[in-house]
Amino acid sequence: MSRRRPLRRSAPARAAAPTVPHRRLGPLAWLTHHARAGLASLGHLWRARGASLATVAVLAVAIAFPSSLALFVHDGGELAARFRGQARIDVYLHTSLSGARARALARRIVAQGTARRVRVLDRRESLAEFARWSGLGAHARDFFGPHPLPAVVVVTPRTTRPEAVRRLARTYARLPGVGQVHTDARWLAHLRLFLTLGKRVVLTLAVLFALAALLVVGNTIRLDVENARDEIQVLKTVGATDAFVRRPFLYRGVYYGLAGGLGASILVFLINLVVATPLARLGTLYDTGFRLYWPGLRFVLALLLAGGALGWLGAARAVRGELRRLEALI
């Protein structure tokens, strides 16, 4: 009895049969389909590069704006931390007091035991320091006259607590010959308040722009799914799983997000390039040593990760909704 030979499909039939992965296929087939889906998604983005570039540009702006604000808040936090462990009280004397009287007042402050360091600036040194801080230089004397400023006793207190520093300032203000007392505790408190407000603003904007990025990616992917509706219906008819169908669209979303993160990194660098010089001059003017934080590799990787995650989430949400709608039509 002769064995029956198996039936062989013709070449057109084999070509027409779709390649649909089964759940029992091994990891090699799974990786192969991931590679094919990733390459096919890149090809789709290149063919529709005009629309893809518009989506990437919107994502880049949405990621770059809160990221730049976060960098500025970070720089302000570094500045506040630099002055957190120190305080300064400037005791301005009456203009009629001589240098000897100023030094005698300084010795009296030292005798109280509340100061860690005391420095006396006579009227000439006070004018020189003002000229340095104001940026007037040698023109300060021409503008104000030879002796416009009083002598100053600069006190570095032992305590750094704002309330204790303010109490010391009130104590020094009652000393004879003192015209005015100024402390940096107030502007440090204001700086910390602005930093707290800035962090909340950055967090709010980050959430809002993240939602905007999800909507942009979701709408783009939803249009792609709608354009591929006939192909998806054929795949679902022959038994394709949801994971198989949505995989190329998820790759597109991730590519959108990665490109948006890279574009955001470039935008943040350009923003820093524009504002770096004015901020450096401002820091020099107030003698704060303020330096702008330049994004490094970790910052760029963080933006890429954030962009990729937003792209994946937006694509996953859009594909899930579209597949449910298409399944109701099949």
Residue frames as qw, qx, qy, qz and C-alpha x, y, z in Angstrom:
[[0.000, 0.889, 0.458, 0.000, 0.00, 0.00, 0.00],
 [0.458, 0.378, -0.007, 0.805, 1.59, 3.20, -1.15],
 [0.240, -0.528, -0.418, 0.699, 1.87, 6.17, 1.16],
 [0.223, 0.867, 0.407, 0.183, -0.20, 9.18, 0.27],
 [0.459, 0.171, -0.044, 0.871, 1.94, 12.19, -0.52],
 [0.082, -0.641, -0.447, 0.618, 1.01, 15.39, 1.40],
 [0.342, 0.826, 0.382, 0.234, -0.72, 18.12, -0.48],
 [0.461, -0.192, 0.021, 0.866, 1.47, 21.08, -1.35],
 [0.176, 0.849, 0.303, -0.396, 0.23, 24.63, -1.65],
 [0.592, 0.611, 0.213, 0.480, 0.87, 26.48, -4.81],
 [0.442, 0.039, -0.141, 0.885, 3.17, 29.50, -4.71],
 [0.174, -0.478, -0.163, -0.845, 0.34, 32.07, -4.89],
 [0.683, -0.573, -0.396, -0.220, -1.50, 30.34, -2.07],
 [0.709, -0.279, -0.323, 0.561, 1.58, 30.32, 0.14],
 [0.257, 0.198, -0.029, 0.946, 2.15, 34.01, -0.56],
 [0.354, -0.538, -0.289, -0.708, -1.44, 34.90, 0.21],
 [0.704, -0.501, -0.495, 0.094, -1.41, 33.14, 3.60],
 [0.103, -0.868, 0.221, -0.433, -0.65, 35.74, 6.27],
 [0.577, 0.127, -0.658, 0.468, 2.10, 35.06, 8.76],
 [0.500, -0.679, -0.010, -0.537, 0.33, 35.29, 12.09],
 [0.180, 0.366, -0.808, 0.425, 2.25, 34.40, 15.24],
 [0.725, -0.409, -0.511, -0.216, 0.72, 31.81, 17.54],
 [0.489, -0.782, 0.231, -0.310, 0.94, 32.02, 21.29],
 [0.923, -0.294, 0.222, 0.110, 3.00, 28.79, 21.40],
 [0.672, 0.639, -0.169, 0.333, 5.80, 30.08, 19.18],
 [0.762, -0.285, -0.219, 0.539, 9.23, 30.25, 20.75],
 [0.252, -0.812, -0.049, 0.524, 11.22, 33.30, 21.80],
 [0.386, -0.158, 0.510, 0.752, 13.16, 33.39, 18.51],
 [0.122, 0.556, 0.661, 0.488, 9.98, 33.98, 16.49],
 [0.223, -0.876, -0.387, 0.181, 8.84, 36.54, 19.06],
 [0.369, -0.616, 0.185, 0.670, 12.12, 38.46, 18.77],
 [0.334, 0.127, 0.629, 0.691, 12.00, 38.20, 14.99],
 [0.032, 0.751, 0.591, 0.293, 8.57, 39.76, 14.84],
 [0.308, -0.845, -0.159, 0.408, 9.67, 42.54, 17.22],
 [0.390, -0.349, 0.395, 0.755, 12.56, 43.33, 14.91],
 [0.203, 0.386, 0.679, 0.590, 10.31, 43.34, 11.86],
 [0.118, -0.854, -0.507, -0.017, 7.74, 45.53, 13.60],
 [0.362, -0.731, 0.011, 0.578, 10.41, 47.98, 14.71],
 [0.323, -0.151, 0.523, 0.774, 11.93, 48.27, 11.23],
 [0.100, 0.565, 0.700, 0.426, 8.52, 48.54, 9.59],
 [0.193, -0.876, -0.377, 0.231, 7.58, 51.34, 11.99],
 [0.344, -0.543, 0.236, 0.729, 10.75, 53.23, 11.11],
 [0.239, 0.159, 0.669, 0.685, 9.91, 52.88, 7.46],
 [0.025, -0.763, -0.629, -0.147, 6.40, 54.20, 8.04],
 [0.269, -0.829, -0.148, 0.468, 7.73, 57.24, 9.91],
 [0.331, -0.323, 0.435, 0.773, 10.18, 57.96, 7.12],
 [0.165, 0.404, 0.716, 0.544, 7.52, 57.72, 4.43],
 [0.177, -0.856, -0.424, -0.237, 5.27, 60.10, 6.41],
 [0.568, -0.096, -0.281, 0.768, 8.20, 62.24, 7.59],
 [0.041, -0.454, -0.100, -0.884, 6.31, 65.52, 7.24],
 [0.645, -0.576, -0.235, -0.444, 3.56, 64.56, 9.67],
 [0.836, -0.266, -0.348, 0.330, 6.06, 62.70, 11.86],
 [0.423, 0.198, -0.201, 0.861, 8.26, 65.78, 12.14],
 [0.303, -0.545, -0.089, -0.776, 5.29, 67.91, 13.18],
 [0.810, -0.490, -0.288, -0.147, 4.39, 65.41, 15.93],
 [0.760, -0.087, -0.287, 0.577, 8.00, 65.26, 17.14],
 [0.181, 0.409, -0.090, 0.890, 8.23, 69.05, 17.23],
 [0.538, -0.600, -0.133, -0.578, 5.12, 69.34, 19.42],
 [0.882, -0.364, -0.269, 0.130, 6.48, 66.65, 21.75],
 [0.612, 0.165, -0.235, 0.737, 9.87, 68.38, 21.95],
 [0.095, -0.517, 0.070, -0.848, 8.30, 71.68, 23.01],
 [0.730, -0.525, -0.201, -0.387, 6.01, 69.92, 25.51],
 [0.879, -0.255, -0.247, 0.320, 8.99, 68.19, 27.14],
 [0.523, 0.292, -0.159, 0.785, 11.49, 71.06, 26.90],
 [0.183, -0.697, -0.044, -0.692, 9.42, 73.79, 28.57],
 [0.733, -0.651, 0.002, -0.197, 8.95, 72.18, 32.02],
 [0.891, -0.050, -0.104, 0.438, 12.46, 70.71, 31.80],
 [0.363, 0.508, -0.110, 0.774, 14.02, 74.16, 31.38],
 [0.425, -0.707, 0.042, -0.564, 12.02, 75.50, 34.31],
 [0.914, -0.392, -0.092, 0.052, 13.12, 72.51, 36.39],
 [0.725, 0.210, -0.156, 0.638, 16.76, 73.36, 35.61],
 [0.025, 0.631, -0.108, 0.768, 16.28, 76.95, 36.76],
 [0.706, -0.613, -0.003, -0.355, 14.64, 75.76, 39.99],
 [0.929, -0.125, -0.143, 0.317, 17.54, 73.35, 40.48],
 [0.475, 0.417, -0.169, 0.756, 20.03, 76.21, 40.07],
 [0.312, -0.676, 0.073, -0.664, 18.09, 78.29, 42.60],
 [0.885, -0.448, -0.088, -0.094, 18.16, 75.39, 45.03],
 [0.805, 0.102, -0.183, 0.555, 21.91, 75.09, 44.64],
 [0.153, 0.571, -0.140, 0.794, 22.25, 78.81, 45.36],
 [0.596, -0.636, 0.016, -0.489, 20.07, 78.57, 48.48],
 [0.943, -0.256, -0.142, 0.157, 22.02, 75.55, 49.72],
 [0.608, 0.359, -0.217, 0.674, 25.25, 77.47, 49.29],
 [0.058, -0.507, 0.232, -0.828, 24.06, 80.20, 51.67],
 [0.732, -0.488, -0.380, -0.284, 22.16, 77.90, 54.01],
 [0.798, -0.310, -0.332, 0.396, 25.10, 77.37, 56.34],
 [0.399, -0.065, -0.132, 0.905, 26.05, 81.03, 56.64],
 [0.027, -0.890, -0.453, -0.032, 24.46, 84.37, 57.45],
 [0.426, 0.159, -0.028, 0.890, 25.56, 87.98, 57.30],
 [0.151, -0.876, -0.421, 0.179, 24.54, 91.13, 59.14],
 [0.418, 0.395, 0.056, 0.816, 25.63, 94.53, 57.81],
 [0.308, -0.765, -0.398, 0.403, 25.66, 97.23, 60.50],
 [0.358, 0.617, 0.169, 0.680, 25.71, 100.67, 58.84],
 [0.397, -0.469, -0.370, 0.697, 27.02, 103.45, 61.08],
 [0.125, 0.938, 0.223, -0.234, 26.24, 107.14, 61.02],
 [0.645, 0.629, 0.013, 0.435, 28.27, 109.09, 58.49],
 [0.116, -0.904, 0.240, -0.333, 29.64, 111.27, 61.25],
 [0.838, -0.481, 0.250, 0.059, 31.39, 108.36, 62.98],
 [0.154, 0.762, -0.613, -0.140, 35.12, 108.01, 62.44],
 [0.737, 0.244, -0.628, -0.051, 37.01, 104.83, 61.72],
 [0.129, 0.252, -0.782, 0.556, 38.16, 104.59, 65.34],
 [0.550, -0.034, 0.394, -0.735, 34.56, 104.71, 66.58],
 [0.833, 0.205, -0.314, -0.407, 33.63, 102.00, 64.07],
 [0.558, 0.266, -0.757, 0.215, 36.41, 99.71, 65.32],
 [0.155, -0.183, 0.674, -0.699, 35.34, 100.35, 68.92],
 [0.742, 0.060, 0.117, -0.657, 31.80, 99.30, 68.03],
 [0.772, 0.265, -0.557, -0.150, 33.16, 96.19, 66.35],
 [0.257, 0.250, -0.813, 0.458, 35.05, 95.25, 69.54],
 [0.458, -0.077, 0.466, -0.753, 31.83, 95.70, 71.50],
 [0.843, 0.166, -0.191, -0.474, 30.02, 93.29, 69.17],
 [0.609, 0.298, -0.722, 0.136, 32.85, 90.78, 69.54],
 [0.057, -0.252, 0.718, -0.646, 32.63, 91.05, 73.33],
 [0.712, -0.051, 0.147, -0.685, 28.98, 89.95, 73.21],
 [0.352, -0.215, 0.911, 0.009, 30.09, 86.52, 71.99],
 [0.678, 0.461, 0.456, -0.348, 27.39, 86.28, 69.31],
 [0.542, 0.764, -0.250, -0.247, 29.65, 86.81, 66.28],
 [0.932, -0.029, 0.231, 0.276, 31.90, 84.28, 64.66],
 [0.558, 0.097, 0.231, 0.791, 33.66, 86.89, 62.58],
 [0.034, 0.916, 0.261, -0.304, 33.59, 90.71, 62.50],
 [0.560, 0.169, 0.296, 0.755, 35.02, 92.88, 59.74],
 [0.016, -0.796, -0.219, 0.563, 35.13, 96.69, 59.64],
 [0.488, 0.464, 0.408, 0.616, 34.86, 98.59, 56.39],
 [0.140, -0.499, -0.156, 0.841, 35.72, 102.27, 56.67],
 [0.438, 0.717, 0.213, -0.498, 34.08, 104.81, 54.39],
 [0.219, 0.621, -0.597, -0.459, 36.70, 104.38, 51.66],
 [0.093, -0.104, 0.984, 0.107, 36.45, 100.57, 51.71],
 [0.409, 0.471, 0.677, -0.391, 32.67, 100.79, 51.81],
 [0.427, 0.712, -0.113, -0.546, 32.70, 102.90, 48.64],
 [0.116, 0.456, -0.818, -0.330, 35.08, 100.44, 46.95],
 [0.247, 0.128, 0.956, -0.090, 32.82, 97.49, 47.77],
 [0.455, 0.624, 0.418, -0.479, 29.76, 99.33, 46.53],
 [0.315, 0.670, -0.423, -0.522, 31.58, 100.16, 43.29],
 [0.018, -0.237, 0.952, 0.194, 32.40, 96.48, 42.83],
 [0.305, 0.341, 0.853, -0.250, 28.86, 95.29, 43.53],
 [0.395, 0.709, 0.272, -0.517, 27.15, 97.95, 41.44],
 [0.718, 0.355, 0.431, 0.415, 29.47, 97.60, 38.47],
 [0.144, 0.988, 0.054, -0.012, 30.23, 101.34, 38.44],
 [0.805, 0.143, -0.087, 0.569, 33.92, 100.77, 39.17],
 [0.414, -0.101, -0.123, 0.896, 35.98, 103.96, 39.23],
 [0.100, -0.456, -0.337, -0.817, 32.92, 106.04, 38.26],
 [0.480, -0.627, -0.610, 0.064, 31.29, 105.51, 41.66],
 [0.404, -0.439, -0.233, 0.768, 33.39, 108.25, 43.26],
 [0.060, 0.057, 0.309, 0.948, 32.59, 110.66, 40.43],
 [0.327, -0.469, -0.640, -0.514, 28.89, 109.90, 40.68],
 [0.571, -0.662, -0.485, 0.025, 28.46, 110.00, 44.48],
 [0.143, -0.909, 0.240, -0.309, 31.32, 112.21, 45.64],
 [0.301, 0.521, -0.738, 0.304, 34.36, 111.35, 47.76],
 [0.022, 0.042, -0.879, 0.474, 32.58, 110.06, 50.92],
 [0.527, -0.210, -0.298, -0.768, 28.96, 109.20, 50.21],
 [0.801, -0.238, -0.523, -0.167, 28.73, 106.00, 52.26],
 [0.519, -0.725, 0.332, -0.309, 29.12, 105.34, 55.98],
 [0.057, 0.422, -0.896, 0.126, 31.44, 102.84, 57.62],
 [0.857, -0.097, -0.275, -0.424, 30.07, 99.31, 57.86],
 [0.323, -0.404, 0.822, -0.237, 30.63, 96.55, 60.41],
 [0.727, 0.142, -0.541, -0.397, 30.11, 93.21, 58.67],
 [0.480, -0.349, 0.694, -0.408, 29.13, 90.53, 61.21],
 [0.600, 0.076, -0.750, -0.267, 29.06, 86.79, 60.57],
 [0.627, -0.453, 0.321, -0.547, 26.93, 85.44, 63.45],
 [0.170, -0.275, 0.940, -0.108, 27.47, 82.09, 65.09],
 [0.520, 0.330, 0.727, -0.302, 23.88, 81.07, 64.48],
 [0.005, 0.033, -0.660, -0.751, 22.35, 80.50, 61.05],
 [0.061, 0.561, 0.821, -0.088, 18.70, 80.24, 62.12],
 [0.114, 0.554, 0.342, 0.751, 16.72, 83.04, 60.45],
 [0.423, -0.820, -0.318, -0.218, 14.79, 84.05, 63.58],
 [0.689, -0.543, -0.068, 0.475, 17.95, 84.17, 65.70],
 [0.475, 0.147, 0.229, 0.837, 19.72, 86.24, 63.05],
 [0.079, -0.708, -0.350, -0.608, 16.83, 88.72, 63.01],
 [0.581, -0.775, -0.235, 0.084, 16.96, 89.02, 66.81],
 [0.654, -0.277, 0.068, 0.701, 20.68, 89.79, 66.62],
 [0.267, 0.434, 0.325, 0.797, 20.02, 92.42, 63.97],
 [0.312, -0.825, -0.312, -0.352, 17.49, 94.13, 66.24],
 [0.691, -0.610, -0.108, 0.371, 20.05, 94.02, 69.08],
 [0.557, -0.018, 0.189, 0.809, 22.75, 95.62, 66.94],
 [0.087, 0.668, 0.388, 0.630, 20.31, 98.29, 65.76],
 [0.445, -0.860, -0.237, -0.077, 20.00, 99.57, 69.35],
 [0.707, -0.249, -0.052, 0.660, 23.76, 100.15, 69.72],
 [0.020, -0.881, -0.048, 0.470, 24.88, 103.80, 69.79],
 [0.061, -0.589, 0.517, 0.618, 26.08, 105.18, 66.46],
 [0.314, 0.153, 0.887, 0.301, 24.21, 102.61, 64.35],
 [0.321, 0.255, -0.145, -0.901, 22.14, 104.07, 61.56],
 [0.825, 0.195, -0.137, -0.512, 20.73, 100.98, 59.87],
 [0.425, -0.296, 0.856, -0.002, 21.09, 97.19, 60.03],
 [0.732, 0.354, -0.307, -0.494, 20.62, 94.87, 57.07],
 [0.526, -0.258, 0.809, -0.047, 20.56, 91.07, 57.10],
 [0.326, 0.247, -0.725, -0.555, 20.42, 88.54, 54.29],
 [0.220, 0.135, 0.927, -0.271, 18.01, 86.28, 56.19],
 [0.488, 0.508, 0.322, -0.632, 15.05, 88.02, 54.60],
 [0.519, 0.547, -0.421, -0.505, 16.08, 87.55, 51.00],
 [0.086, 0.218, -0.971, -0.035, 17.08, 83.94, 51.73],
 [0.362, 0.294, 0.763, -0.447, 13.60, 83.33, 53.11],
 [0.540, 0.593, 0.005, -0.597, 12.15, 84.92, 49.98],
 [0.306, 0.470, -0.756, -0.338, 14.38, 82.75, 47.80],
 [0.109, 0.002, 0.983, -0.146, 13.23, 79.58, 49.55],
 [0.464, 0.462, 0.501, -0.566, 9.63, 80.71, 49.14],
 [0.502, 0.606, -0.305, -0.537, 10.13, 81.28, 45.42],
 [0.137, 0.328, -0.922, -0.154, 11.83, 77.89, 45.12],
 [0.310, 0.207, 0.866, -0.334, 8.87, 76.16, 46.76],
 [0.524, 0.607, 0.206, -0.560, 6.52, 77.99, 44.42],
 [0.335, 0.586, -0.596, -0.434, 8.75, 77.16, 41.45],
 [0.093, -0.134, 0.987, 0.007, 8.74, 73.44, 42.27],
 [0.426, 0.419, 0.703, -0.387, 4.97, 73.39, 42.38],
 [0.470, 0.684, -0.099, -0.548, 4.71, 75.32, 39.13],
 [0.179, 0.463, -0.812, -0.307, 7.14, 72.93, 37.45],
 [0.237, 0.078, 0.957, -0.146, 5.21, 69.91, 38.73],
 [0.484, 0.566, 0.447, -0.496, 1.90, 71.35, 37.52],
 [0.423, 0.682, -0.342, -0.489, 3.30, 72.23, 34.10],
 [0.009, -0.329, 0.929, 0.169, 4.98, 68.83, 33.79],
 [0.382, 0.284, 0.846, -0.240, 1.65, 67.07, 34.40],
 [0.483, 0.689, 0.207, -0.499, -0.21, 69.35, 31.96],
 [0.322, 0.656, -0.548, -0.407, 2.40, 69.02, 29.21],
 [0.179, -0.162, 0.970, 0.039, 2.60, 65.26, 29.78],
 [0.489, 0.469, 0.660, -0.324, -1.16, 65.03, 29.21],
 [0.439, 0.753, -0.127, -0.473, -0.75, 67.15, 26.08],
 [0.076, 0.500, -0.816, -0.280, 1.99, 64.83, 24.83],
 [0.355, 0.115, 0.920, -0.120, -0.22, 61.79, 25.45],
 [0.518, 0.643, 0.383, -0.414, -3.03, 63.40, 23.47],
 [0.314, 0.723, -0.425, -0.445, -0.72, 64.30, 20.57],
 [0.029, -0.307, 0.937, 0.166, 0.75, 60.80, 20.31],
 [0.414, 0.275, 0.822, -0.278, -2.66, 59.21, 20.83],
 [0.527, 0.684, 0.154, -0.481, -4.30, 61.21, 18.04],
 [0.257, 0.628, -0.632, -0.374, -1.42, 60.45, 15.66],
 [0.122, -0.138, 0.983, 0.016, -1.51, 56.72, 16.38],
 [0.490, 0.421, 0.633, -0.427, -5.31, 56.70, 16.20],
 [0.516, 0.683, -0.169, -0.489, -5.10, 58.06, 12.65],
 [0.138, 0.460, -0.852, -0.209, -2.52, 55.41, 11.77],
 [0.315, 0.100, 0.920, -0.211, -4.81, 52.67, 13.10],
 [0.544, 0.583, 0.340, -0.499, -7.73, 54.08, 11.15],
 [0.408, 0.657, -0.468, -0.428, -5.67, 54.10, 7.95],
 [0.171, 0.296, -0.937, -0.071, -4.70, 50.44, 8.54],
 [0.646, -0.031, 0.435, -0.626, -8.22, 49.34, 9.42],
 [0.867, 0.298, -0.221, -0.332, -8.65, 46.94, 6.49],
 [0.501, 0.423, -0.728, 0.201, -5.31, 45.25, 7.17],
 [0.214, -0.261, 0.726, -0.600, -6.14, 44.90, 10.87],
 [0.785, 0.075, 0.197, -0.582, -9.53, 43.35, 10.07],
 [0.802, 0.351, -0.467, -0.125, -7.86, 40.75, 7.85],
 [0.271, 0.388, -0.779, 0.411, -5.31, 39.92, 10.54],
 [0.438, -0.152, 0.589, -0.661, -7.97, 39.60, 13.22],
 [0.847, 0.177, -0.089, -0.492, -10.07, 37.38, 10.92],
 [0.782, 0.307, -0.540, 0.053, -7.24, 34.87, 10.47],
 [0.832, -0.438, -0.315, 0.129, -6.54, 34.77, 14.22],
 [0.422, 0.440, -0.329, 0.721, -3.92, 37.44, 14.94],
 [0.466, -0.550, -0.541, 0.433, -3.62, 38.34, 18.61],
 [0.052, -0.984, -0.166, -0.032, -4.05, 41.84, 19.92],
 [0.529, -0.667, 0.299, 0.432, -0.36, 41.96, 20.85],
 [0.585, 0.119, 0.555, 0.579, 0.59, 41.12, 17.27],
 [0.244, 0.785, 0.445, 0.354, -1.65, 43.85, 15.86],
 [0.196, -0.977, -0.080, -0.009, -0.70, 46.66, 18.23],
 [0.758, -0.357, 0.144, 0.527, 3.06, 45.99, 18.29],
 [0.490, 0.358, 0.256, 0.752, 3.98, 48.15, 15.24],
 [0.116, -0.841, -0.233, -0.473, 1.90, 51.04, 16.55],
 [0.658, -0.730, -0.040, 0.182, 3.57, 50.84, 19.95],
 [0.696, -0.073, 0.193, 0.687, 6.95, 51.07, 18.25],
 [0.228, 0.642, 0.276, 0.678, 5.78, 54.16, 16.40],
 [0.403, -0.878, -0.165, -0.201, 4.73, 55.76, 19.67],
 [0.747, -0.509, 0.078, 0.421, 8.09, 54.96, 21.26],
 [0.574, 0.226, 0.261, 0.742, 9.93, 56.39, 18.25],
 [0.025, -0.822, -0.251, -0.510, 7.85, 59.56, 18.46],
 [0.579, -0.813, -0.061, 0.010, 8.67, 59.91, 22.14],
 [0.767, -0.263, 0.152, 0.565, 12.40, 59.23, 21.74],
 [0.412, 0.445, 0.265, 0.750, 12.67, 61.75, 18.93],
 [0.229, -0.868, -0.213, -0.386, 10.70, 64.25, 21.01],
 [0.705, -0.664, -0.004, 0.250, 13.04, 63.72, 23.97],
 [0.669, 0.003, 0.216, 0.711, 16.06, 64.26, 21.76],
 [0.163, 0.662, 0.285, 0.674, 14.52, 67.42, 20.32],
 [0.462, -0.860, -0.174, -0.126, 13.72, 68.63, 23.85],
 [0.746, -0.408, 0.059, 0.523, 17.38, 68.16, 24.84],
 [0.461, 0.295, 0.260, 0.795, 18.45, 70.33, 21.92],
 [0.132, -0.800, -0.292, -0.507, 15.87, 73.00, 22.83],
 [0.633, -0.751, -0.118, 0.146, 16.99, 73.04, 26.48],
 [0.685, -0.159, 0.145, 0.696, 20.60, 73.45, 25.38],
 [0.254, 0.515, 0.305, 0.759, 19.63, 76.36, 23.11],
 [0.362, -0.856, -0.262, -0.261, 17.64, 78.02, 25.90],
 [0.710, -0.579, -0.009, 0.401, 20.64, 77.73, 28.23],
 [0.583, 0.140, 0.235, 0.765, 22.85, 79.16, 25.52],
 [0.036, 0.728, 0.303, 0.614, 20.61, 82.22, 25.23],
 [0.468, -0.836, -0.102, -0.270, 20.27, 82.97, 28.97],
 [0.841, -0.197, -0.221, 0.452, 23.72, 81.85, 30.18],
 [0.421, 0.304, -0.092, 0.850, 25.50, 85.18, 29.65],
 [0.286, -0.641, -0.055, -0.711, 22.85, 87.42, 31.30],
 [0.818, -0.533, -0.190, -0.103, 22.58, 85.08, 34.29],
 [0.779, -0.032, -0.205, 0.592, 26.37, 84.96, 34.68],
 [0.180, 0.457, -0.068, 0.869, 26.51, 88.76, 34.70],
 [0.550, -0.637, -0.138, -0.523, 23.71, 88.92, 37.24],
 [0.883, -0.368, -0.229, 0.178, 25.52, 86.45, 39.50],
 [0.599, 0.157, -0.162, 0.769, 28.72, 88.47, 39.24],
 [0.093, -0.613, -0.057, -0.782, 26.85, 91.68, 40.01],
 [0.667, -0.607, 0.010, -0.432, 25.43, 90.29, 43.25],
 [0.075, 0.558, -0.783, 0.266, 28.53, 88.25, 44.07],
 [0.835, -0.164, 0.285, -0.442, 26.52, 85.05, 44.47],
 [0.173, -0.376, 0.887, 0.205, 28.66, 82.74, 42.36],
 [0.748, 0.327, 0.401, -0.415, 25.52, 81.63, 40.51],
 [0.021, -0.335, 0.802, 0.494, 26.21, 79.15, 37.72],
 [0.758, 0.217, -0.092, -0.609, 23.80, 77.79, 35.21],
 [0.644, -0.149, 0.750, -0.015, 23.44, 74.01, 35.17],
 [0.422, 0.448, -0.558, -0.556, 24.22, 72.62, 31.73],
 [0.929, 0.002, 0.184, -0.322, 22.42, 69.37, 30.86],
 [0.116, -0.522, 0.829, 0.162, 24.72, 66.40, 30.67],
 [0.329, 0.086, -0.882, -0.326, 24.34, 62.82, 29.53],
 [0.020, -0.275, -0.887, 0.371, 22.14, 61.83, 32.48],
 [0.307, 0.458, 0.259, -0.793, 19.76, 64.70, 31.76],
 [0.423, 0.327, -0.540, -0.650, 19.53, 63.76, 28.08],
 [0.244, -0.034, -0.967, -0.056, 18.90, 60.11, 28.97],
 [0.131, 0.355, 0.705, -0.600, 16.19, 61.18, 31.41],
 [0.420, 0.449, -0.034, -0.788, 14.44, 63.20, 28.68],
 [0.390, 0.218, -0.782, -0.434, 14.73, 60.29, 26.24],
 [0.108, -0.162, -0.956, 0.221, 13.28, 57.92, 28.83],
 [0.251, 0.428, 0.477, -0.726, 10.46, 60.33, 29.64],
 [0.434, 0.408, -0.319, -0.737, 9.69, 60.87, 25.96],
 [0.317, 0.111, -0.909, -0.248, 9.75, 57.16, 25.18],
 [0.020, 0.266, 0.872, -0.411, 7.46, 56.39, 28.11],
 [0.347, 0.464, 0.235, -0.780, 4.99, 59.11, 27.08],
 [0.418, 0.339, -0.573, -0.618, 5.02, 57.87, 23.49],
 [0.216, -0.023, -0.976, -0.030, 4.42, 54.28, 24.56],
 [0.132, 0.359, 0.724, -0.574, 1.59, 55.21, 26.93],
 [0.392, 0.460, -0.012, -0.796, -0.12, 57.42, 24.36],
 [0.413, 0.256, -0.732, -0.478, 0.15, 54.77, 21.65],
 [0.107, -0.098, -0.975, 0.168, -1.02, 51.95, 23.95],
 [0.259, 0.410, 0.549, -0.680, -4.07, 53.90, 25.02],
 [0.452, 0.452, -0.225, -0.735, -5.00, 54.85, 21.46],
 [0.346, 0.199, -0.859, -0.319, -4.47, 51.36, 20.01],
 [0.047, 0.174, 0.921, -0.347, -6.46, 49.69, 22.79],
 [0.379, 0.466, 0.373, -0.707, -9.45, 51.91, 22.15],
 [0.460, 0.455, -0.434, -0.627, -9.30, 51.53, 18.38],
 [0.204, 0.121, -0.963, -0.126, -8.99, 47.74, 18.56],
 [0.210, 0.310, 0.796, -0.476, -12.07, 47.53, 20.75],
 [0.449, 0.529, 0.082, -0.715, -13.97, 49.62, 18.27],
 [0.403, 0.401, -0.677, -0.468, -12.80, 47.51, 15.31],
 [0.001, -0.004, 0.994, -0.112, -13.63, 44.24, 17.08],
 [0.392, 0.413, 0.570, -0.593, -17.20, 45.42, 17.40],
 [0.514, 0.568, -0.202, -0.611, -17.31, 45.88, 13.61],
 [0.177, 0.331, -0.891, -0.255, -15.82, 42.49, 12.69]]
